[in-house]
Amino acid sequence: MQQIVHTIIEEARRYKAKEVSKVILQIGELTFLGEEQLKFAFDILKEDTIMENAELVIEKIKAEVKCECGYQGGIEYGLKEEFHLMFPILKCPRCGKEVEIVRGRECLIKSVEMEIEENVAVEG
Ligand SMILES: [Zn+2]
């Protein structure tokens, strides 16, 4: 998250933005980054920066895998009894071999909205 915030601030500087108002991130489901966790980190990192008032929107990207048998699609989840949590099974649901991850590990900045004009009237 630190790197993402850093990148956004650099972008904002490049465009001479006055303020960053909204950030949309795309997070793959295999990154295991929790939304709450990310928002929490974002709120801390944005303090005293150009993006202090920015809103964070997180879009999840579904995982997709492919297998040498020709299968391509979503993954299955299993339940880890001892932890009571779901974890992804990186095996082909068709033949059981190990699969290659096509999508789901990304952590991308989809868009950044910023105020650029010098004379924006802000009421209230
Ligand atoms: Zn397969």
Backbone and ligand atoms as CSV (ligand in chain L), in Angstrom:
chain,resi,resn,atom,element,x,y,z
A,1,MET,N,N,0.819,-1.207,0.000
A,1,MET,CA,C,0.000,0.000,0.000
A,1,MET,C,C,0.856,1.262,0.000
A,2,GLN,N,N,1.964,1.191,0.696
A,2,GLN,CA,C,2.862,2.329,0.747
A,2,GLN,C,C,3.347,2.719,-0.649
A,3,GLN,N,N,3.652,1.697,-1.413
A,3,GLN,CA,C,4.132,1.928,-2.773
A,3,GLN,C,C,3.044,2.537,-3.650
A,4,ILE,N,N,1.822,2.070,-3.445
A,4,ILE,CA,C,0.688,2.586,-4.205
A,4,ILE,C,C,0.463,4.059,-3.882
A,5,VAL,N,N,0.454,4.365,-2.606
A,5,VAL,CA,C,0.241,5.749,-2.182
A,5,VAL,C,C,1.348,6.647,-2.748
A,6,HIS,N,N,2.546,6.141,-2.709
A,6,HIS,CA,C,3.687,6.875,-3.228
A,6,HIS,C,C,3.511,7.169,-4.726
A,7,THR,N,N,3.091,6.163,-5.466
A,7,THR,CA,C,2.867,6.309,-6.906
A,7,THR,C,C,1.793,7.357,-7.192
A,8,ILE,N,N,0.715,7.319,-6.421
A,8,ILE,CA,C,-0.381,8.263,-6.631
A,8,ILE,C,C,0.079,9.694,-6.361
A,9,ILE,N,N,0.846,9.863,-5.314
A,9,ILE,CA,C,1.333,11.201,-4.980
A,9,ILE,C,C,2.257,11.725,-6.083
A,10,GLU,N,N,3.086,10.847,-6.608
A,10,GLU,CA,C,3.969,11.227,-7.720
A,10,GLU,C,C,3.159,11.682,-8.932
A,11,GLU,N,N,2.114,10.913,-9.240
A,11,GLU,CA,C,1.224,11.247,-10.360
A,11,GLU,C,C,0.584,12.612,-10.139
A,12,ALA,N,N,0.078,12.803,-8.940
A,12,ALA,CA,C,-0.588,14.053,-8.599
A,12,ALA,C,C,0.363,15.239,-8.769
A,13,ARG,N,N,1.605,15.044,-8.405
A,13,ARG,CA,C,2.606,16.095,-8.545
A,13,ARG,C,C,2.866,16.392,-10.007
A,14,ARG,N,N,2.928,15.331,-10.780
A,14,ARG,CA,C,3.205,15.480,-12.198
A,14,ARG,C,C,2.116,16.317,-12.880
A,15,TYR,N,N,0.862,16.109,-12.447
A,15,TYR,CA,C,-0.244,16.862,-13.038
A,15,TYR,C,C,-0.496,18.168,-12.301
A,16,LYS,N,N,0.354,18.476,-11.366
A,16,LYS,CA,C,0.191,19.664,-10.529
A,16,LYS,C,C,-1.204,19.719,-9.888
A,17,ALA,N,N,-1.649,18.603,-9.455
A,17,ALA,CA,C,-2.972,18.529,-8.842
A,17,ALA,C,C,-2.987,19.237,-7.499
A,18,LYS,N,N,-4.150,19.790,-7.191
A,18,LYS,CA,C,-4.291,20.430,-5.891
A,18,LYS,C,C,-4.661,19.414,-4.835
A,19,GLU,N,N,-5.433,18.457,-5.296
A,19,GLU,CA,C,-5.926,17.475,-4.353
A,19,GLU,C,C,-6.328,16.198,-5.079
A,20,VAL,N,N,-6.132,15.093,-4.438
A,20,VAL,CA,C,-6.607,13.821,-4.993
A,20,VAL,C,C,-7.939,13.535,-4.309
A,21,SER,N,N,-8.984,13.302,-5.117
A,21,SER,CA,C,-10.301,13.126,-4.510
A,21,SER,C,C,-10.758,11.685,-4.428
A,22,LYS,N,N,-10.268,10.867,-5.337
A,22,LYS,CA,C,-10.738,9.491,-5.343
A,22,LYS,C,C,-9.695,8.568,-5.953
A,23,VAL,N,N,-9.544,7.418,-5.378
A,23,VAL,CA,C,-8.599,6.430,-5.890
A,23,VAL,C,C,-9.341,5.105,-6.039
A,24,ILE,N,N,-9.236,4.513,-7.223
A,24,ILE,CA,C,-9.846,3.200,-7.428
A,24,ILE,C,C,-8.744,2.172,-7.622
A,25,LEU,N,N,-8.743,1.194,-6.762
A,25,LEU,CA,C,-7.735,0.123,-6.844
A,25,LEU,C,C,-8.397,-1.176,-7.272
A,26,GLN,N,N,-7.655,-1.961,-8.013
A,26,GLN,CA,C,-8.119,-3.294,-8.365
A,26,GLN,C,C,-7.236,-4.300,-7.654
A,27,ILE,N,N,-7.855,-5.120,-6.867
A,27,ILE,CA,C,-7.119,-6.071,-6.058
A,27,ILE,C,C,-7.546,-7.500,-6.404
A,28,GLY,N,N,-6.577,-8.297,-6.780
A,28,GLY,CA,C,-6.865,-9.696,-7.097
A,28,GLY,C,C,-7.228,-10.475,-5.851
A,29,GLU,N,N,-8.116,-11.444,-6.006
A,29,GLU,CA,C,-8.559,-12.189,-4.821
A,29,GLU,C,C,-7.470,-13.072,-4.235
A,30,LEU,N,N,-6.415,-13.330,-4.992
A,30,LEU,CA,C,-5.320,-14.149,-4.458
A,30,LEU,C,C,-4.221,-13.346,-3.757
A,31,THR,N,N,-4.409,-12.054,-3.658
A,31,THR,CA,C,-3.411,-11.256,-2.939
A,31,THR,C,C,-3.630,-11.371,-1.434
A,32,PHE,N,N,-4.836,-11.817,-1.058
A,32,PHE,CA,C,-5.212,-11.947,0.353
A,32,PHE,C,C,-5.128,-10.634,1.102
A,33,LEU,N,N,-5.299,-9.565,0.354
A,33,LEU,CA,C,-5.333,-8.270,1.011
A,33,LEU,C,C,-6.793,-7.976,1.347
A,34,GLY,N,N,-7.050,-7.842,2.597
A,34,GLY,CA,C,-8.412,-7.552,3.033
A,34,GLY,C,C,-8.756,-6.100,2.759
A,35,GLU,N,N,-10.015,-5.875,2.435
A,35,GLU,CA,C,-10.466,-4.529,2.127
A,35,GLU,C,C,-10.296,-3.592,3.324
A,36,GLU,N,N,-10.671,-4.084,4.485
A,36,GLU,CA,C,-10.569,-3.282,5.697
A,36,GLU,C,C,-9.113,-2.912,5.997
A,37,GLN,N,N,-8.276,-3.915,5.802
A,37,GLN,CA,C,-6.836,-3.766,6.016
A,37,GLN,C,C,-6.258,-2.669,5.101
A,38,LEU,N,N,-6.655,-2.735,3.829
A,38,LEU,CA,C,-6.171,-1.773,2.847
A,38,LEU,C,C,-6.659,-0.364,3.158
A,39,LYS,N,N,-7.929,-0.270,3.536
A,39,LYS,CA,C,-8.497,1.042,3.830
A,39,LYS,C,C,-7.825,1.650,5.063
A,40,PHE,N,N,-7.538,0.809,5.997
A,40,PHE,CA,C,-6.885,1.248,7.215
A,40,PHE,C,C,-5.493,1.798,6.889
A,41,ALA,N,N,-4.744,1.048,6.100
A,41,ALA,CA,C,-3.400,1.463,5.702
A,41,ALA,C,C,-3.453,2.754,4.881
A,42,PHE,N,N,-4.438,2.821,4.012
A,42,PHE,CA,C,-4.611,3.994,3.161
A,42,PHE,C,C,-4.861,5.240,4.011
A,43,ASP,N,N,-5.732,5.103,4.985
A,43,ASP,CA,C,-6.066,6.228,5.860
A,43,ASP,C,C,-4.854,6.745,6.634
A,44,ILE,N,N,-3.986,5.849,6.999
A,44,ILE,CA,C,-2.791,6.268,7.733
A,44,ILE,C,C,-1.801,6.955,6.796
A,45,LEU,N,N,-1.600,6.317,5.634
A,45,LEU,CA,C,-0.607,6.829,4.690
A,45,LEU,C,C,-0.989,8.155,4.041
A,46,LYS,N,N,-2.277,8.408,3.911
A,46,LYS,CA,C,-2.704,9.626,3.209
A,46,LYS,C,C,-2.655,10.868,4.095
A,47,GLU,N,N,-2.497,10.676,5.371
A,47,GLU,CA,C,-2.459,11.802,6.297
A,47,GLU,C,C,-1.379,12.811,5.929
A,48,ASP,N,N,-1.761,14.081,5.948
A,48,ASP,CA,C,-0.836,15.164,5.641
A,48,ASP,C,C,-0.247,15.094,4.237
A,49,THR,N,N,-0.976,14.499,3.320
A,49,THR,CA,C,-0.526,14.489,1.938
A,49,THR,C,C,-1.598,15.144,1.072
A,50,ILE,N,N,-1.285,15.231,-0.205
A,50,ILE,CA,C,-2.195,15.805,-1.183
A,50,ILE,C,C,-3.484,14.983,-1.287
A,51,MET,N,N,-3.431,13.764,-0.839
A,51,MET,CA,C,-4.611,12.903,-0.941
A,51,MET,C,C,-5.335,12.699,0.390
A,52,GLU,N,N,-5.126,13.629,1.264
A,52,GLU,CA,C,-5.721,13.540,2.593
A,52,GLU,C,C,-7.238,13.296,2.580
A,53,ASN,N,N,-7.920,13.918,1.600
A,53,ASN,CA,C,-9.376,13.765,1.553
A,53,ASN,C,C,-9.846,12.739,0.531
A,54,ALA,N,N,-8.927,11.991,0.024
A,54,ALA,CA,C,-9.282,11.033,-1.018
A,54,ALA,C,C,-10.105,9.865,-0.484
A,55,GLU,N,N,-11.012,9.445,-1.326
A,55,GLU,CA,C,-11.838,8.282,-1.005
A,55,GLU,C,C,-11.208,7.082,-1.693
A,56,LEU,N,N,-11.172,5.957,-1.002
A,56,LEU,CA,C,-10.602,4.751,-1.596
A,56,LEU,C,C,-11.714,3.789,-1.991
A,57,VAL,N,N,-11.670,3.389,-3.256
A,57,VAL,CA,C,-12.643,2.404,-3.744
A,57,VAL,C,C,-11.857,1.166,-4.152
A,58,ILE,N,N,-12.289,0.029,-3.687
A,58,ILE,CA,C,-11.578,-1.209,-4.010
A,58,ILE,C,C,-12.451,-2.118,-4.862
A,59,GLU,N,N,-11.897,-2.496,-6.001
A,59,GLU,CA,C,-12.591,-3.445,-6.870
A,59,GLU,C,C,-11.850,-4.767,-6.809
A,60,LYS,N,N,-12.585,-5.818,-6.587
A,60,LYS,CA,C,-11.960,-7.139,-6.496
A,60,LYS,C,C,-11.888,-7.774,-7.882
A,61,ILE,N,N,-10.776,-8.411,-8.146
A,61,ILE,CA,C,-10.638,-9.159,-9.394
A,61,ILE,C,C,-10.711,-10.641,-9.063
A,62,LYS,N,N,-11.598,-11.314,-9.736
A,62,LYS,CA,C,-11.763,-12.761,-9.531
A,62,LYS,C,C,-10.529,-13.505,-10.016
A,63,ALA,N,N,-10.161,-14.518,-9.308
A,63,ALA,CA,C,-9.014,-15.318,-9.718
A,63,ALA,C,C,-9.367,-16.193,-10.910
A,64,GLU,N,N,-8.376,-16.395,-11.750
A,64,GLU,CA,C,-8.562,-17.297,-12.872
A,64,GLU,C,C,-7.277,-18.100,-13.048
A,65,VAL,N,N,-7.442,-19.372,-13.311
A,65,VAL,CA,C,-6.269,-20.239,-13.476
A,65,VAL,C,C,-6.395,-21.033,-14.775
A,66,LYS,N,N,-5.255,-21.541,-15.203
A,66,LYS,CA,C,-5.326,-22.445,-16.355
A,66,LYS,C,C,-4.458,-23.669,-16.121
A,67,CYS,N,N,-4.843,-24.724,-16.778
A,67,CYS,CA,C,-4.181,-26.014,-16.585
A,67,CYS,C,C,-3.776,-26.567,-17.947
A,68,GLU,N,N,-2.784,-27.441,-17.910
A,68,GLU,CA,C,-2.328,-28.026,-19.171
A,68,GLU,C,C,-3.358,-28.949,-19.821
A,69,CYS,N,N,-4.373,-29.349,-19.054
A,69,CYS,CA,C,-5.426,-30.186,-19.635
A,69,CYS,C,C,-6.418,-29.348,-20.447
A,70,GLY,N,N,-6.254,-28.026,-20.365
A,70,GLY,CA,C,-7.131,-27.175,-21.156
A,70,GLY,C,C,-8.131,-26.404,-20.320
A,71,TYR,N,N,-8.185,-26.748,-19.045
A,71,TYR,CA,C,-9.118,-26.030,-18.173
A,71,TYR,C,C,-8.671,-24.595,-17.971
A,72,GLN,N,N,-9.603,-23.695,-18.066
A,72,GLN,CA,C,-9.323,-22.314,-17.700
A,72,GLN,C,C,-10.565,-21.741,-17.052
A,73,GLY,N,N,-10.394,-21.191,-15.886
A,73,GLY,CA,C,-11.560,-20.646,-15.202
A,73,GLY,C,C,-11.262,-20.321,-13.760
A,74,GLY,N,N,-12.299,-20.295,-12.987
A,74,GLY,CA,C,-12.181,-19.920,-11.592
A,74,GLY,C,C,-11.543,-21.012,-10.753
A,75,ILE,N,N,-11.252,-20.667,-9.511
A,75,ILE,CA,C,-10.668,-21.645,-8.611
A,75,ILE,C,C,-11.698,-22.082,-7.579
A,76,GLU,N,N,-11.377,-23.160,-6.938
A,76,GLU,CA,C,-12.258,-23.652,-5.884
A,76,GLU,C,C,-11.655,-23.302,-4.532
A,77,TYR,N,N,-12.526,-23.221,-3.561
A,77,TYR,CA,C,-12.061,-22.932,-2.211
A,77,TYR,C,C,-12.327,-24.108,-1.297
A,78,GLY,N,N,-11.400,-24.307,-0.410
A,78,GLY,CA,C,-11.595,-25.360,0.570
A,78,GLY,C,C,-11.628,-24.725,1.948
A,79,LEU,N,N,-12.101,-25.459,2.902
A,79,LEU,CA,C,-12.173,-24.926,4.258
A,79,LEU,C,C,-11.058,-25.527,5.093
A,80,LYS,N,N,-10.269,-24.655,5.687
A,80,LYS,CA,C,-9.217,-25.121,6.576
A,80,LYS,C,C,-9.832,-25.211,7.967
A,81,GLU,N,N,-10.139,-26.432,8.355
A,81,GLU,CA,C,-10.885,-26.643,9.603
A,81,GLU,C,C,-10.263,-25.943,10.805
A,82,GLU,N,N,-8.947,-26.102,10.937
A,82,GLU,CA,C,-8.316,-25.585,12.147
A,82,GLU,C,C,-8.353,-24.061,12.261
A,83,PHE,N,N,-8.457,-23.400,11.132
A,83,PHE,CA,C,-8.502,-21.936,11.202
A,83,PHE,C,C,-9.893,-21.389,10.905
A,84,HIS,N,N,-10.783,-22.242,10.491
A,84,HIS,CA,C,-12.123,-21.828,10.107
A,84,HIS,C,C,-12.100,-20.768,9.025
A,85,LEU,N,N,-11.202,-20.941,8.077
A,85,LEU,CA,C,-11.232,-19.992,6.973
A,85,LEU,C,C,-11.091,-20.695,5.635
A,86,MET,N,N,-11.559,-19.998,4.633
A,86,MET,CA,C,-11.525,-20.547,3.293
A,86,MET,C,C,-10.189,-20.221,2.654
A,87,PHE,N,N,-9.652,-21.179,1.938
A,87,PHE,CA,C,-8.411,-20.915,1.235
A,87,PHE,C,C,-8.551,-21.449,-0.187
A,88,PRO,N,N,-7.864,-20.838,-1.136
A,88,PRO,CA,C,-8.000,-21.284,-2.516
A,88,PRO,C,C,-7.219,-22.558,-2.778
A,89,ILE,N,N,-7.798,-23.426,-3.573
A,89,ILE,CA,C,-7.120,-24.664,-3.952
A,89,ILE,C,C,-6.507,-24.439,-5.327
A,90,LEU,N,N,-5.180,-24.449,-5.366
A,90,LEU,CA,C,-4.520,-24.181,-6.634
A,90,LEU,C,C,-4.298,-25.470,-7.424
A,91,LYS,N,N,-5.384,-26.181,-7.568
A,91,LYS,CA,C,-5.350,-27.422,-8.340
A,91,LYS,C,C,-6.495,-27.392,-9.324
A,92,CYS,N,N,-6.274,-28.047,-10.419
A,92,CYS,CA,C,-7.280,-28.080,-11.464
A,92,CYS,C,C,-8.532,-28.819,-10.984
A,93,PRO,N,N,-9.690,-28.181,-11.078
A,93,PRO,CA,C,-10.908,-28.881,-10.655
A,93,PRO,C,C,-11.276,-30.027,-11.590
A,94,ARG,N,N,-10.666,-30.055,-12.753
A,94,ARG,CA,C,-10.990,-31.106,-13.718
A,94,ARG,C,C,-10.059,-32.316,-13.582
A,95,CYS,N,N,-8.715,-32.057,-13.530
A,95,CYS,CA,C,-7.794,-33.196,-13.507
A,95,CYS,C,C,-6.939,-33.278,-12.240
A,96,GLY,N,N,-6.970,-32.246,-11.418
A,96,GLY,CA,C,-6.263,-32.304,-10.144
A,96,GLY,C,C,-4.791,-31.891,-10.175
A,97,LYS,N,N,-4.302,-31.523,-11.370
A,97,LYS,CA,C,-2.912,-31.090,-11.448
A,97,LYS,C,C,-2.772,-29.656,-10.953
A,98,GLU,N,N,-1.518,-29.273,-10.736
A,98,GLU,CA,C,-1.292,-27.896,-10.315
A,98,GLU,C,C,-1.563,-26.954,-11.468
A,99,VAL,N,N,-2.156,-25.820,-11.136
A,99,VAL,CA,C,-2.534,-24.879,-12.187
A,99,VAL,C,C,-1.638,-23.646,-12.185
A,100,GLU,N,N,-1.719,-22.929,-13.277
A,100,GLU,CA,C,-0.978,-21.688,-13.417
A,100,GLU,C,C,-1.963,-20.548,-13.173
A,101,ILE,N,N,-1.532,-19.568,-12.408
A,101,ILE,CA,C,-2.428,-18.453,-12.109
A,101,ILE,C,C,-2.404,-17.442,-13.263
A,102,VAL,N,N,-3.568,-17.197,-13.828
A,102,VAL,CA,C,-3.687,-16.243,-14.933
A,102,VAL,C,C,-4.001,-14.857,-14.388
A,103,ARG,N,N,-4.908,-14.829,-13.452
A,103,ARG,CA,C,-5.352,-13.579,-12.880
A,103,ARG,C,C,-5.625,-13.738,-11.407
A,104,GLY,N,N,-5.551,-12.652,-10.667
A,104,GLY,CA,C,-5.933,-12.736,-9.270
A,104,GLY,C,C,-4.849,-12.294,-8.297
A,105,ARG,N,N,-3.668,-12.003,-8.851
A,105,ARG,CA,C,-2.594,-11.560,-7.961
A,105,ARG,C,C,-2.248,-10.090,-8.161
A,106,GLU,N,N,-3.092,-9.397,-8.899
A,106,GLU,CA,C,-2.766,-8.011,-9.171
A,106,GLU,C,C,-3.137,-7.074,-8.028
A,107,CYS,N,N,-2.460,-5.964,-8.039
A,107,CYS,CA,C,-2.759,-4.894,-7.107
A,107,CYS,C,C,-2.484,-3.635,-7.920
A,108,LEU,N,N,-3.526,-3.164,-8.596
A,108,LEU,CA,C,-3.339,-2.102,-9.579
A,108,LEU,C,C,-4.106,-0.843,-9.239
A,109,ILE,N,N,-3.556,0.259,-9.681
A,109,ILE,CA,C,-4.278,1.516,-9.558
A,109,ILE,C,C,-5.101,1.656,-10.826
A,110,LYS,N,N,-6.410,1.561,-10.713
A,110,LYS,CA,C,-7.262,1.652,-11.895
A,110,LYS,C,C,-7.459,3.107,-12.304
A,111,SER,N,N,-7.791,3.946,-11.361
A,111,SER,CA,C,-7.902,5.362,-11.695
A,111,SER,C,C,-7.738,6.237,-10.476
A,112,VAL,N,N,-7.335,7.451,-10.762
A,112,VAL,CA,C,-7.132,8.440,-9.718
A,112,VAL,C,C,-7.834,9.711,-10.170
A,113,GLU,N,N,-8.725,10.210,-9.337
A,113,GLU,CA,C,-9.389,11.464,-9.677
A,113,GLU,C,C,-8.738,12.568,-8.877
A,114,MET,N,N,-8.411,13.651,-9.585
A,114,MET,CA,C,-7.811,14.752,-8.839
A,114,MET,C,C,-8.286,16.111,-9.306
A,115,GLU,N,N,-8.183,17.058,-8.415
A,115,GLU,CA,C,-8.530,18.444,-8.714
A,115,GLU,C,C,-7.283,19.098,-9.273
A,116,ILE,N,N,-7.411,19.612,-10.500
A,116,ILE,CA,C,-6.237,20.194,-11.122
A,116,ILE,C,C,-6.322,21.705,-11.267
A,117,GLU,N,N,-7.529,22.189,-11.590
A,117,GLU,CA,C,-7.680,23.627,-11.830
A,117,GLU,C,C,-7.254,24.483,-10.631
A,118,GLU,N,N,-6.736,25.619,-10.972
A,118,GLU,CA,C,-6.259,26.531,-9.936
A,118,GLU,C,C,-7.389,27.162,-9.134
A,119,ASN,N,N,-8.476,27.508,-9.841
A,119,ASN,CA,C,-9.536,28.258,-9.186
A,119,ASN,C,C,-10.833,27.472,-9.017
A,120,VAL,N,N,-10.734,26.393,-8.356
A,120,VAL,CA,C,-11.944,25.607,-8.109
A,120,VAL,C,C,-12.626,26.197,-6.877
A,121,ALA,N,N,-13.897,26.523,-7.060
A,121,ALA,CA,C,-14.632,27.084,-5.941
A,121,ALA,C,C,-15.173,25.958,-5.082
A,122,VAL,N,N,-14.753,25.945,-3.874
A,122,VAL,CA,C,-15.235,24.919,-2.970
A,122,VAL,C,C,-16.128,25.585,-1.932
A,123,GLU,N,N,-17.380,25.226,-1.968
A,123,GLU,CA,C,-18.340,25.812,-1.045
A,123,GLU,C,C,-18.301,25.081,0.295
A,124,GLY,N,N,-18.581,25.841,1.309
A,124,GLY,CA,C,-18.703,25.234,2.651
A,124,GLY,C,C,-17.359,24.845,3.173
L,1,ZN,ZN,ZN,-6.414,-29.864,-15.547
